[in-house]
Amino acid sequence: MILVGQYNSPFVRRVAVSLRVLGFAYEHDTRSVFGDFDSMRQTNPLGRIPSLVLDDGQVLIDSAAILDWLDQKVGPARALIPPSGPARQHALRLIALATGVVDKFGAAAYERIIRPTAYRWPEWIARCRTQGQGALAALAAKPWPATAALDQAAITTACALRYVRLVDAEQMPPGRYPALDALSARCEALAEFKATYPADYAVPKGE
Ligand SMILES: N[C@@H](CCC(=O)N[C@@H](CS)C(=O)NCC(=O)O)C(=O)O
């Protein structure tokens, strides 16, 4: 199978880490969602990443749908999200907070970095950051025990934390959320995270 999208997207990265944790081999298509827009729209009509091209040619789009497919494939005993009950609801809440962190700091980053300077809207940036901070604080209030098995809530949260530090580092200085610093350090030390480490944020810069 082929994973489409660069690892500086935390949505791509959480799929890549999950593929590796679950033992799936994949090729990596590193076309840019910005630079290769027309070509990307041939893969996903939305022109977004990630997509996962299966061996039979079927194309899965949206990281949540891809992760659901992976969990179905490995079965409930190995799935990264609990299959049912309160444990599933708890995991889905944490994942919603973590993807919300990406959505909100991502929206602020698009406004701050990609949008031409003359059109930037400071109040909107502040609002997005407030929402992102709310989700970070809620995630930081959870225990994240070091002994817990790696699951999708931890994977998605760790990918979101690296993304915040990539696009808006001042929003998460070391020490503000010690529990999240510890989770991030633990995850980034794993082979699956090292192999997908996003070193930079390659997007068009607004003038
Ligand atoms: N809900 C989607 C969100 C994916 C998403 O926002 N991808 C971003 C990269 S982080 C993207 O493709 N942005 C380009 C665009 O939307 O134009 C998912 O989970 O896959």
The ligand as an SDF file (V2000), in Angstrom:
LIG
                    3D

 20 19  0  0  0  0  0  0  0  0999 V2000
   -9.9400   15.3670    8.6160 N   0  0  0  0  0  0  0  0  0  0  0  0
   -8.7800   15.1960    7.7720 C   0  0  0  0  0  0  0  0  0  0  0  0
   -7.9110   16.4310    7.8800 C   0  0  0  0  0  0  0  0  0  0  0  0
   -6.7050   16.3300    6.9670 C   0  0  0  0  0  0  0  0  0  0  0  0
   -6.0110   17.6690    6.8080 C   0  0  0  0  0  0  0  0  0  0  0  0
   -6.4170   18.7010    7.3560 O   0  0  0  0  0  0  0  0  0  0  0  0
   -4.9390   17.6420    6.0350 N   0  0  0  0  0  0  0  0  0  0  0  0
   -4.2350   18.8740    5.7570 C   0  0  0  0  0  0  0  0  0  0  0  0
   -2.7500   18.7010    6.0230 C   0  0  0  0  0  0  0  0  0  0  0  0
   -2.4510   18.6520    7.7670 S   0  0  0  0  0  0  0  0  0  0  0  0
   -4.4110   19.2300    4.2960 C   0  0  0  0  0  0  0  0  0  0  0  0
   -4.4960   18.3760    3.4440 O   0  0  0  0  0  0  0  0  0  0  0  0
   -4.4350   20.5500    4.0320 N   0  0  0  0  0  0  0  0  0  0  0  0
   -4.5330   21.0740    2.7150 C   0  0  0  0  0  0  0  0  0  0  0  0
   -5.8850   21.5960    2.3910 C   0  0  0  0  0  0  0  0  0  0  0  0
   -6.8760   21.2530    3.0900 O   0  0  0  0  0  0  0  0  0  0  0  0
   -5.9700   22.3580    1.4430 O   0  0  0  0  0  0  0  0  0  0  0  0
   -8.0210   13.9440    8.1680 C   0  0  0  0  0  0  0  0  0  0  0  0
   -8.0910   13.5590    9.3390 O   0  0  0  0  0  0  0  0  0  0  0  0
   -7.3640   13.3260    7.3070 O   0  0  0  0  0  0  0  0  0  0  0  0
  1  2  1  0
  2  3  1  0
  2 18  1  0
  3  4  1  0
  4  5  1  0
  5  6  2  0
  5  7  1  0
  7  8  1  0
  8  9  1  0
  8 11  1  0
  9 10  1  0
 11 12  2  0
 11 13  1  0
 13 14  1  0
 14 15  1  0
 15 16  2  0
 15 17  1  0
 18 19  2  0
 18 20  1  0
M  END
$$$$
